[in-house]
Amino acid sequence: MPNDALERFATWSFSVGGSFTALFRAAGVHDFAGAARHLLALPYGRIADRNKFWLVLEEGRGTCTTKHALLAELGREQQIDVDLTLSIYEMNERNTPAWDEC
């Protein structure tokens, strides 16, 4: 998520509770932009069960898919209008320097 997009959410402090919100609060995160930054900072790595995407926070790593799924669920829980969209594009050494990590 580009920084300018994150800034749109800079004032979106968590307003409701829920299981995903609790996980982020336990990690010291209290707003949607902070949640996105926190996930961005986590290293790339597969979690034990990709269907349990909340493990991203427990295991301290995640793939693009699991990080985005977790952020989308947090957004829904916070009543932020978010969509999780599937995009397919060709990856190679030229357009994706770290392509072998995905």
WODABEL-V45628 format. One record per backbone hydrogen bond with DSSP energy under -0.5 kcal/mol. CO is the residue of the C=O (numbers start at 1). NH is the residue of the N-H. If there is no record, write none. Layout:
BEGIN
co={CO | CO}
nh={NH | NH}
END
This chain:
BEGIN
co={2 | 2 | 3 | 4 | 5 | 5 | 6 | 7 | 9 | 9 | 11 | 12 | 18 | 19 | 20 | 21 | 22 | 23 | 24 | 25 | 30 | 31 | 32 | 33 | 34 | 35 | 36 | 37 | 38 | 39 | 43 | 49 | 51 | 52 | 53 | 54 | 54 | 55 | 56 | 56 | 60 | 62 | 63 | 64 | 65 | 66 | 67 | 68 | 69 | 70 | 71 | 72 | 73 | 74 | 75 | 76 | 80 | 83 | 85 | 92 | 96 | 98 | 99}
nh={5 | 6 | 7 | 8 | 8 | 9 | 9 | 10 | 12 | 33 | 13 | 32 | 22 | 23 | 24 | 25 | 26 | 27 | 29 | 28 | 14 | 35 | 36 | 37 | 38 | 39 | 40 | 41 | 42 | 42 | 62 | 52 | 53 | 55 | 56 | 57 | 58 | 59 | 60 | 61 | 43 | 45 | 67 | 68 | 69 | 70 | 71 | 72 | 73 | 74 | 75 | 76 | 77 | 78 | 80 | 79 | 82 | 85 | 87 | 96 | 99 | 101 | 102}
END
